[in-house]
Amino acid sequence: MANTIPDITLNDGNTIPQLGFGVYQIEPKDTVEAVGKALEIGYRHIDTAEMYGNEAEVGEAVRRSGLDRREVFVTSKLNNGFHRPDDARAAFDSTLAALKMDYVDLFLIHWPLPTLYDGDFVSTWRTLEEFRRDGRARSIGVSNFQVAHLERLAAEAEVVPAVNQIEVHPYFGNADVRAYGRAHGIPTEAWSPIAQGKVLDDPTLVDIAEELDRTVAQVVLRWHVQRGDIVFPKSTTPQRIEENFHIFDFDLDDATMERITGLDKGEAGRQGPNPDTFDYLPA
Ligand SMILES: NC(=O)c1ccc[n+]([C@@H]2O[C@H](COP(=O)([O-])OP(=O)(O)OC[C@H]3O[C@@H](n4cnc5c(N)ncnc54)[C@H](OP(=O)(O)O)[C@@H]3O)[C@@H](O)[C@H]2O)c1
């Protein structure tokens, strides 16, 4: 079986490679090398954010790769301090300037921040709609939006988000938000797909990996993609970047999928902050 990365078609007609490379917590000084390695291996989708402080290095790595800009799907995100429309416009200009690109493939509101900005993320979303209209964001979406936040956008805004990027891994299935996305044509992007390594020692997952002669990371990433989610594991270790890429040449049967889904601990499995209360503003 060939290891071909499928494209997922978004609700705006654009397509996104189902497997990408995440760069959260990659130091700027290490980013050109890590992203360069990922592109060399065959990744064609990079997930960054203004908050990660490495947009410039992501842009540099894409240019150095010699690939045509159109061959690489680049996502970035609006940082929490910039939700007011004028700030969002300036922040988006800065993102494109840092990347040295004239468009991003996907631009997201990083967090809904429902306890800040008088609870208004709708005017922020309408500002992202402008970026889509002027073509500088090919697709726009959200991150860390809960069902109530998505319902509010559906009621008050024009454009349905092209994706919702949320925490999902075997210990935190995030079932309600994923189900809302499935019902409304909003694919889920699963962040921290291996829970930053915390699921790798799980005895059930170790057993499955041994049975299949794969690594635990590969099994977990395979589980995500068979559920239809988009993933972008992060690593600065070349051998792991390579390993995480090889997840399209084997299958998990239904019983194995259910065993992994059954590891869900509900809210107790969440590793990151709860989007209903998260209110971090960078200095
Ligand atoms: N929207 C949001 O709010 C949000 C939040 C978090 C993350 N994200 C996005 O999602 C991406 C992925 O999530 P993440 O970076 O939090 O965590 P992750 O991808 O679940 O895990 C990354 C960690 O696992 C290790 N690792 C990677 N592959 C491995 C393998 N094959 N075997 C063993 N260990 C492995 C890495 O170590 P080494 O690097 O040392 O190899 C790193 O410590 C981020 O980079 C970012 O793009 C978005």
The ligand as a Tripos MOL2 file, in Angstrom:
@<TRIPOS>MOLECULE
LIG
   48    52     1     0     0
SMALL
NO_CHARGES

@<TRIPOS>ATOM
      1 N1         -4.9200   25.6670   18.1870 N.am      1 LIG1
      2 C1         -4.3720   25.4180   19.3470 C.2       1 LIG1
      3 O1         -4.7520   25.9870   20.3770 O.2       1 LIG1
      4 C2         -3.2490   24.4380   19.4230 C.ar      1 LIG1
      5 C3         -2.7720   23.9930   20.6690 C.ar      1 LIG1
      6 C4         -1.7260   23.0510   20.6930 C.ar      1 LIG1
      7 C5         -1.1990   22.5830   19.5010 C.ar      1 LIG1
      8 N2         -1.6670   23.0560   18.2960 N.ar      1 LIG1
      9 C6         -1.1080   22.5880   17.0070 C.3       1 LIG1
     10 O2         -1.0490   21.1670   16.9980 O.3       1 LIG1
     11 C7          0.3100   20.7690   16.7530 C.3       1 LIG1
     12 C8          0.6080   19.4400   17.4250 C.3       1 LIG1
     13 O3          0.3470   19.5030   18.8200 O.3       1 LIG1
     14 P1          1.4870   19.5770   19.9440 P.3       1 LIG1
     15 O4          2.7160   20.1470   19.3590 O.co2     1 LIG1
     16 O5          0.8800   20.2760   21.1030 O.co2     1 LIG1
     17 O6          1.6710   18.0830   20.4090 O.3       1 LIG1
     18 P2          1.8370   16.6400   19.7170 P.3       1 LIG1
     19 O7          2.0660   16.7690   18.2650 O.co2     1 LIG1
     20 O8          0.7010   15.8030   20.2210 O.co2     1 LIG1
     21 O9          3.1520   16.0940   20.4350 O.3       1 LIG1
     22 C9          4.4050   16.6850   20.2740 C.3       1 LIG1
     23 C10         5.3800   16.0310   21.2760 C.3       1 LIG1
     24 O10         5.4700   14.6270   21.0240 O.3       1 LIG1
     25 C11         6.7980   14.2700   20.6900 C.3       1 LIG1
     26 N3          6.7130   13.3520   19.5410 N.ar      1 LIG1
     27 C12         6.3190   13.6450   18.2820 C.ar      1 LIG1
     28 N4          6.3210   12.5640   17.5040 N.ar      1 LIG1
     29 C13         6.7340   11.5350   18.2820 C.ar      1 LIG1
     30 C14         6.9570   10.1580   18.0440 C.ar      1 LIG1
     31 N5          6.7460    9.6260   16.8310 N.pl3     1 LIG1
     32 N6          7.3860    9.3870   19.0790 N.ar      1 LIG1
     33 C15         7.5810    9.9180   20.3050 C.ar      1 LIG1
     34 N7          7.3860   11.2180   20.5920 N.ar      1 LIG1
     35 C16         6.9700   12.0320   19.5830 C.ar      1 LIG1
     36 C17         7.5360   15.5510   20.3540 C.3       1 LIG1
     37 O11         8.8880   15.4630   20.7700 O.3       1 LIG1
     38 P3         10.1650   15.9830   19.9170 P.3       1 LIG1
     39 O12         9.7870   17.2780   19.2600 O.co2     1 LIG1
     40 O13        11.2130   16.1500   20.9800 O.co2     1 LIG1
     41 O14        10.5020   14.8950   18.9290 O.co2     1 LIG1
     42 C18         6.7890   16.5600   21.1910 C.3       1 LIG1
     43 O15         7.2890   16.5710   22.5140 O.3       1 LIG1
     44 C19         1.1150   21.9510   17.2790 C.3       1 LIG1
     45 O16         2.4680   21.9260   16.8580 O.3       1 LIG1
     46 C20         0.3110   23.0870   16.7560 C.3       1 LIG1
     47 O17         0.5510   23.2660   15.3710 O.3       1 LIG1
     48 C21        -2.6750   23.9640   18.2580 C.ar      1 LIG1
@<TRIPOS>BOND
     1     1     2 1
     2     2     3 2
     3     2     4 1
     4     4     5 ar
     5     4    48 ar
     6     5     6 ar
     7     6     7 ar
     8     7     8 ar
     9     8     9 1
    10     8    48 ar
    11     9    10 1
    12     9    46 1
    13    10    11 1
    14    11    12 1
    15    11    44 1
    16    12    13 1
    17    13    14 1
    18    14    15 2
    19    14    16 1
    20    14    17 1
    21    17    18 1
    22    18    19 2
    23    18    20 1
    24    18    21 1
    25    21    22 1
    26    22    23 1
    27    23    24 1
    28    23    42 1
    29    24    25 1
    30    25    26 1
    31    25    36 1
    32    26    27 ar
    33    26    35 ar
    34    27    28 ar
    35    28    29 ar
    36    29    30 ar
    37    29    35 ar
    38    30    31 1
    39    30    32 ar
    40    32    33 ar
    41    33    34 ar
    42    34    35 ar
    43    36    37 1
    44    36    42 1
    45    37    38 1
    46    38    39 2
    47    38    40 1
    48    38    41 1
    49    42    43 1
    50    44    45 1
    51    44    46 1
    52    46    47 1
@<TRIPOS>SUBSTRUCTURE
     1 LIG1         1 GROUP 0 **** ****
